Amino acid sequence: MSSKMAALGCWKRVAMWQTPWMQVRHRGKVRVRNPREPHFPRKLILEATKPVFPKPSQPDWERCKEISITLKEQPVHPYEQLLAKELMKELKESRLIAFFHRNPITEEEKKKIRNMLFKQNFHLRTYNNSTVRLALRGTPYESILHLITSHNAMVFSPEDHAVKLLQLDKKMPQFILLGGIIDNRLLSREGFRVYSQLPSLKVMQAQVSATLSIASGGRLSTLLNHHQRALFRNLEQYSKK
């Protein structure tokens, strides 16, 4: 009798927390990321019951909570002012200034490129965009600010060796030449190529002199000194009177 009561009590304890049925899924796994497309009647109901929210009357930039933080003018750091003065000094003292877009590059590769340029009397500089804007705004160089939009680099040289720069540009694919300034003249990448094909200044001056001499029939020096000689004769006659 005691064994029957114990078995009955055990059956009752099991029946209190365990159900006689079990849930079974027959349709496979549920695709959470890419759910199945609903059938057409359900799709109609979902589209008809989709909520329609009113469009905001204010633009996005007015509804942004952080816009007040970005619109506040931050004071210029003294170190940034020092860098801007240094940049402006290099712009004034250099005959050739080239602007590059800088792709991702390691410090070791950057050091090799800097040394390669330094051996040819070129100096590689990298400045923050805010520093460049601070230095160039309100100056004759303000027109180049449209080139300073991303990761940039500048190359300065006291000489106008555009040919050497284009040769070195082929050895540093991480830097893309955008344009530059040669003798206070703004040039594009194509302008650099055309400028590198020009002869030296002395050769061009000799060509201009020869062209003028041919055009004047060999009397260029006589025509240029005509007014001085006429003035000398008039003053000599006036002194004799």
C-alpha positions in Angstrom: 0.0 0.0 0.0 2.8 2.4 0.8 4.5 1.7 -2.5 1.3 2.5 -4.4 0.9 5.8 -2.5 4.5 6.7 -3.2 4.0 6.1 -7.0 0.8 8.1 -6.9 2.5 11.0 -5.2 5.3 10.9 -7.7 2.9 11.0 -10.6 1.1 14.0 -9.1 4.3 15.9 -8.6 5.2 15.3 -12.3 1.8 16.3 -13.5 1.8 19.6 -11.7 4.6 21.2 -13.8 4.7 19.0 -17.0 2.0 19.3 -19.7 0.9 16.2 -21.6 1.6 17.8 -24.9 4.6 19.3 -26.7 4.9 22.2 -29.2 6.4 21.0 -32.5 7.5 23.3 -35.5 6.9 21.8 -38.9 7.9 24.7 -41.1 11.6 24.7 -40.5 13.7 27.5 -39.1 12.4 31.1 -38.8 14.3 33.5 -41.1 14.8 36.6 -39.0 17.1 38.5 -41.2 15.4 37.6 -44.5 11.8 36.8 -43.7 9.6 35.3 -46.4 7.5 37.6 -48.5 3.9 37.6 -47.2 1.1 36.4 -49.5 -0.8 38.9 -51.6 -3.9 39.5 -49.3 -1.7 40.0 -46.3 0.5 42.3 -48.2 -2.5 44.4 -49.1 -3.6 44.6 -45.5 -0.1 45.6 -44.3 0.2 48.3 -47.0 -3.3 49.7 -46.1 -2.6 49.7 -42.4 0.9 51.3 -42.7 1.0 54.6 -40.6 1.4 57.9 -42.4 3.4 60.4 -40.4 3.1 64.1 -41.1 6.2 65.7 -42.7 8.1 68.1 -40.4 7.8 71.7 -41.3 11.3 72.5 -40.1 14.4 71.5 -42.1 16.7 68.8 -40.7 19.4 71.2 -39.7 17.0 73.2 -37.5 15.7 70.0 -35.8 19.2 68.7 -35.1 19.9 69.0 -31.3 23.7 69.3 -31.8 23.6 72.1 -34.4 24.0 74.7 -31.7 27.3 73.1 -30.7 28.7 73.1 -34.2 27.6 76.7 -35.0 29.6 78.1 -32.1 32.8 79.7 -33.2 35.7 78.0 -31.5 38.6 80.2 -30.5 41.8 79.8 -32.6 44.5 78.0 -30.7 47.8 79.9 -30.5 49.7 76.9 -31.9 47.4 76.9 -34.9 48.1 80.6 -35.5 51.9 79.8 -35.4 51.5 77.1 -38.0 49.4 79.4 -40.2 52.2 82.0 -40.1 54.8 79.4 -40.9 52.7 78.2 -43.9 52.2 81.7 -45.2 55.9 82.4 -45.0 56.7 79.3 -47.0 54.1 80.3 -49.6 55.8 83.7 -50.1 59.4 82.3 -50.2 58.7 79.4 -52.6 58.7 79.7 -56.4 57.0 76.3 -56.8 54.1 75.0 -54.6 52.4 71.8 -55.4 49.1 70.5 -53.8 48.6 66.8 -53.4 45.8 64.5 -52.2 47.2 62.1 -49.7 45.9 58.5 -49.7 46.3 56.3 -46.6 50.0 55.8 -46.0 52.2 54.5 -43.2 54.7 56.7 -41.4 57.6 54.7 -42.8 56.5 55.2 -46.4 55.9 58.9 -45.7 59.4 59.3 -44.3 60.9 57.7 -47.4 59.0 60.0 -49.7 60.0 63.0 -47.7 63.7 62.1 -47.9 63.4 61.4 -51.6 61.9 64.9 -52.2 64.4 66.6 -49.8 67.4 65.3 -51.9 65.9 67.2 -54.9 65.4 70.4 -52.9 61.7 69.8 -52.4 60.1 70.0 -48.9 57.0 68.0 -48.0 54.6 69.5 -45.6 51.2 68.4 -44.2 48.8 70.8 -42.5 45.4 70.5 -41.0 42.6 71.9 -43.2 41.6 74.5 -40.6 45.2 75.7 -40.4 45.3 76.1 -44.2 42.0 78.0 -44.2 43.2 80.2 -41.4 46.4 81.1 -43.3 44.9 81.6 -46.8 41.6 83.3 -46.1 41.8 86.9 -47.2 45.1 86.5 -49.1 45.9 86.3 -52.8 46.1 82.5 -52.3 42.5 82.2 -51.3 41.5 80.7 -54.7 43.3 77.4 -53.9 41.0 76.7 -50.9 38.8 74.5 -53.1 41.7 72.0 -53.3 41.9 71.8 -49.5 38.9 69.5 -48.8 40.3 66.2 -47.6 43.7 64.7 -46.6 46.2 67.0 -48.3 49.9 67.6 -48.6 52.0 70.4 -50.0 55.4 70.4 -51.6 57.5 73.6 -51.6 60.6 74.4 -53.5 62.7 77.6 -54.0 63.2 76.7 -57.6 60.7 76.1 -60.4 61.8 72.5 -61.3 58.5 71.2 -62.6 60.2 68.5 -64.6 61.8 67.0 -61.5 58.6 67.1 -59.6 56.7 65.2 -62.3 59.4 62.6 -62.4 59.2 62.2 -58.6 55.4 62.1 -58.7 55.6 58.8 -60.6 57.6 57.3 -57.7 55.0 58.1 -55.0 51.5 56.7 -56.0 50.2 57.5 -52.5 50.2 61.2 -53.4 48.0 62.5 -56.3 49.0 65.8 -57.8 46.0 68.2 -58.0 47.7 71.5 -59.1 50.0 74.1 -57.8 51.6 77.5 -58.2 54.7 78.4 -60.1 55.9 82.1 -60.0 52.6 83.3 -58.6 50.6 81.6 -61.4 48.0 79.0 -60.5 48.3 75.8 -62.6 46.4 72.6 -62.9 48.0 69.1 -63.3 47.9 69.5 -67.0 49.4 73.0 -66.6 52.3 71.5 -64.8 52.9 69.1 -67.7 52.8 71.9 -70.2 55.1 74.1 -68.1 57.6 71.3 -67.8 57.9 71.1 -71.6 58.8 74.8 -72.0 62.4 75.8 -72.6 64.4 77.8 -70.1 63.8 81.6 -69.6 67.1 82.6 -71.3 66.3 80.4 -74.4 62.8 82.0 -74.7 64.2 85.5 -74.3 66.7 84.8 -77.1 63.9 83.5 -79.3 61.8 86.7 -78.7 64.8 88.8 -79.5 65.5 86.9 -82.7 61.8 87.2 -83.7 61.8 91.0 -83.2 65.0 91.4 -85.1 63.7 89.5 -88.1 60.4 91.4 -88.0 62.2 94.8 -88.0 64.6 93.8 -90.9 67.7 93.8 -88.7 67.1 97.4 -87.5 65.8 96.5 -84.0 68.6 98.3 -82.1 68.3 101.4 -84.4 64.5 101.6 -83.8 64.8 101.2 -80.1 67.5 103.9 -79.8 65.8 106.3 -82.2 64.1 108.4 -79.6 67.2 108.7 -77.4 69.3 109.8 -80.3 66.7 112.3 -81.4 66.6 113.8 -77.9 70.4 113.9 -77.8 70.6 115.8 -81.1 67.9 118.3 -80.0 69.7 119.0 -76.7 73.0 119.4 -78.4 71.6 122.0 -80.9 69.9 123.8 -78.0 73.1 124.0 -76.1 75.0 125.5 -79.1 72.5 128.5 -79.4 
